[in-house]
Amino acid sequence: MQVLVTGGAGFIGSNFIRLLLQESGHKVINFDALTYAGNLENLADVAEHPRYRFVKGDIRDRAALAAVFRKKVEAVVNFAAESHVDRSIASPAEFLDTNVVGTAALLEAARSHEVRLFIQVSTDEVYGSLGRKGLFREDSPLAPNSPYAASKASADLLARAYLATYGLPVIVTRSSNNYGPFQFPEKFIPLFITNALEDKPLPLYGDGLYCRDWIHVEDNVKAMQLVLEEGKPGAVYNIGGGCERMNLDLARLILDLLGKPHSLIRHVADRPGHDRRYALESTRIRDELGFVPDYDFERGLAATVKWYREHEDWWRRIKSGAYREYYRRMYGHRLRPKAPAPKP
């Protein structure tokens, strides 16, 4: 099968492409605009693979989409998205443009070319925030609380509409927080690992008691392959790791793995609309498709810390370039010492 993977030079997309090339006979077209988080170095080891082809392009560009779909695309897996919550708060229009308008253009191209399957890759953040107990199910109401989450929920609903209105075979996947190799160092775990390696502060929002369910990226893309090959059109599949951790505890664990002091943790001003807890109920994908994660969290995190230690050149090039200004803008002002109170 010829699979079009959009956003394939990013973190999850590149891991997914590598898995397909290693574990299946599918042909893969990687369609990516190579914006700040798209990095072809992530796929350097498969760049010459006979079943792999890279095409630079933006999912908002209808002419570029038409050209790539003429290459006999049979299935689409849409990873292409603006994905960082902080960036969506600072610049929501970019997220609406890529995640909503871009997904609409991609759905229309898929419909026009009668693809066999369209997988919309989404996130647990579309469900909003949980209390201390309970899990999000696939039929839980969508209640997004950030511009990023709202843009992804909108894209999910567009995909649903294309199924209902045009009969386009659509599946939506919603995964919990991913971690692992090749993750751009603006996200929580790689940011904290790389900062700790540089003995820089770890900027922890608010009280640090926000809770997330974590899944190793290799487990997530294994689930995605099952969805591609065996998933039921019209279904939504939650992909959870069953590994809930509070951000403060996770920061301490990363520092312990690196032998760094907890004093590197710096509590910073909280971000608006910060969801307290995410956790997914993933019975459907386990029962229907037989998905079982390979990684427990402690082993997965230790392997991830080891990867960033051994790939210092990769993340240092990123942090010394485009990411440097982002880091300064998003966190630098919050880490400065408070000015002393004026003397009476």
N, C-alpha and C positions, 0 to 999 in steps of 0.2 A: 504494500500500500504506500502511496506517495502522501506524506504527511507534511503539511505546512505548519511550522512552529513559529508563531510571531513572538517577538521579544526573546528570541532564543539565545542572545548574547548576554542576557542578564543572569542573575543568580540561579533561580529555579529552572528557567528555560534551558540554560547550558547544561545543568545536571540531567535534565530530562532528555535532551538530545544525545548526550553521551550514553545514557542507559539504552535508548532505542537502538543506537548503532552497535552497542555491545551485546544486547540481549534479544534482538529481534532482527527480522529481515526487511524492515520498513526502510524506504527511502525518505530522507529528510531534507526539506528546504527550510533554511533558517532566514526569516525575514525580519530584519531589525534596523531601526533608524540610527543605532549607535549614539544615543544621547548619553548623558553623563554616566549612567550606570551600566550601559551596554559596553562590553569589553570582549573583543575577539580573542584576547589572551586566554579567556576562560575555556576556549575550545581549540587551543593550539594543538593539542594532542590528537585531534580528529580532523583537522583542517583539510587533510589530503585523503580522507576516507572516500572510497568510491561511491558510497551511498549518501554522501553529504554534499550539500551545495549552499553557499551563502549568497543572499541577495539583499543589498542595502535598500531599505525602503521604509516609509512611514505608513501606518495603517489608516491615516487620514487622507492619503493620496490615492484617490480612486483610480487614476490611470496606472499607477504603479501596481495596485492590487490586481487590476484587470490583466496586466502583463504577467504577473506571477501565477495567477489562477489558470492562465492558458497553458501552463506546464503540467496539466492533467492532475491537479490537486484532488485528492480523494477525501482527505480529512483535514480539519483545522484544529489546532490547539492554541488558544489565544492567551499567551502570557503577557502580551504587550500592555503596559500600564505605567502610569505614574503611581508610585506605591508608598511614598513616605508621608506619614501623617503630618509631621511638622511642616514639610514643604506645602502640603495642601492647605494648612492654616495660613501660611504666608502668601500663597498664590493659588487660590482655588480655581481660577479660570483655566489654568493649564491642565488641571485634573479633569475638569468637565470636557475640555476639548479632546484630550487623548482617550480618556476612559469611557466617555459616553459617545461623542461624535465619532471617534475612531472605531469603537466597537460597532456602531451602527453601519459605518462604511464597510467593515469587514463582514458583518452579517449579510449585507446586501450583495456583496461580491460572492459570498458562499452560496446564497440563494440563486443568484443568476447563473452560477456555474454548476448547480445541482450537486454539491458535495454530499458524500455519504454520511458525514458526521461533523458536527461543530461542537467543540468543548470550550466552554467559557470558564476560565480559571478565576475563581473569586476568593473570598476571604471570610473568616469568621466575624470580622468587624462589621459586616452588614447587619448582624443581629443586634448590635448595640451592646449594652453592658448587663452583666449578670450580678445578682446578689451573692451572698456567701455560698448558697447551695444551688443545685440544679445544673442542667446541661442544655445547650442549644441543640434542638433537633432540626431536621431538614424542613419541617413545617412550622418552625417558630417564626413569629412575625419579624419582618425586616424593620429595624429601628436604628438606622445609622446616626452617629453622633459627631462625625467629623466630615469635612468636605471630601476627603479621600473615601471614607466608607460610603457616603451618599452617592459618589460617582460610581463605585463598584456595584452598589445595589441597583442603581439605574441601569447599568449594563446588564445585570442579571435579568431584570425585568424586560429589557429589550430582547434578550435571547429567548425568554419565555414567550414573548409576543410573536417572534418569528416562527416558533414552533406552532403556536395556536393558529396564527393567521395564514402562514404559508406552508406549514408542514415541514419546515426545515428541521432535520433531526438534531436536536440540541441537547446537550448534557451540561449541567453546571456543577462544578466542584468548589467546595469551600473548605480550605485547610486552616489549621491553627498556625501559630507562629513557627516559621521555619528557621533552622540554623544549620550551619555546616560550611564546607569549603566554597570559596568564590563569592561569599556574600559581601556586598558593597559596604564599606565601613562607616555608614551613617546609621545602620541598624544596631539595636541594643547590644547583642552579643559580640559582633566583630568590633564595634566601637569600644566597648569596655576591654576586650582582649588587647587590642592594639594600643589603646591609651595606657593600659597597665604595663605593657612591654616597653613603652616610652617613659614610664614613671610620670604620666600626666594624670590630672584629675579625671575621675569617672563621674560624669554629670547625671545624677539620679533625680528624676522628677519627684517633687512633693515629698511625702513621707516614705516613698519606696515600697508601699504595701500593695501596689497594683499587681494583680495575679494574671498570669498567662499560661496557656497550655502549649507546650513545645513539641515539635516533631522534627526529627532530623530530615534534611532535604532528600537524602537518598531513600528514606522511607516514603516521603511524599511523592517522589517521582515514580517509585515502584507502584504506588496506588494509582497514579495517573496513567501508567501503562495499562493496568488492569481496566481502568475506565475506557481507555481508547479501544481496547481489544474485546472487552466483554460487557461494557456498560450498556444500560438500557436507555435509548433516546427518550427524553422527557423527564428523566430522573434528576434529582439533586443528590449529590453525595458529599456528606461531611467527611473530612479526613483529619482526624485528631490523633495526637500522640499519646494522650492520657498521662501527660507529665506536667502537672501544674506546679509552678514555682512563683513565689513573690519576687519582684524585681530586686528588693534589698538582699534577699537570701541568695539570689543568683549572682549579684555583684560580688558578694562575699565569697561565694564558691569559686568564681573566676580568679579572684585575687589569691585564694588559697592554692589553686592549681598552679599559679605562676609564682608562688612564694612572695607575694607582694603584700604590704600592710593595708589593713582596712581603712586606714586614714586617707587613702587616695579617694575614697568615696566622698563626693561633694553633693549635698542636697541643693537643688536649684529650684527656681520658681516653676510651679506646675504649669502644664500647657492647658489651654481651654478645652473643654469637652472630653476630658481624659476618662476613658472607660475603666471601671474598677476591676472587672474580671471578665475573661473569656474562657469558655470550656465547651468542647463539642462532644455530643453523643454520636458515636461512629458505628453503631450497630449495623446499619444498612450495608456499608461497603465491606464490612467484615463478613456478614452472613451471606450476602448475595454474590460477592466477588472473591471471597476468601482472603481478604487483605489482613495481614498480621505484621505489625512493625518489627523490624530486626533490632533496633537500637533501644536500649534503656537510656534514660537521660544522662546518668553519670558517665557511662561509657561514651556516649555520643559527644558530650561536652568536652571530655578529656581529649577525644580524637580531634575535635574542632580546634581546641587550644593548641594542640600539637601541630595541626596544619598551618595555623597562622604563624607559629614560631618558625616553621620550616619554609614559609613562603613570604619572608619579610620583604623581598624585592617587589613582589606583587602589590602588597597593600601600601608600602611606602611610596611607590610611584603614584598611587591614587591620592593618598593623603597629602602629598607634596604639591599636587596639581589642583584640579577642580575642587577637590574636597576641602582644601585648606581654607578658602574664603567662606565656604558654607559653614564649616566648623566655627570659625570666628564669629560669623553673623548669628548663628543659632545658639551658641553656648558661651562664647567668650565673655560677653558682657555680664552674664549671670555668675561667672566664677571670680570676678574681681572682688577683693575685700570691700566690705561696706565702709563708707567714709565714717570717720569717728564723729560722734555727736559733738555739736558745738559747745564750747565751754560757757558756763553761765556768766 
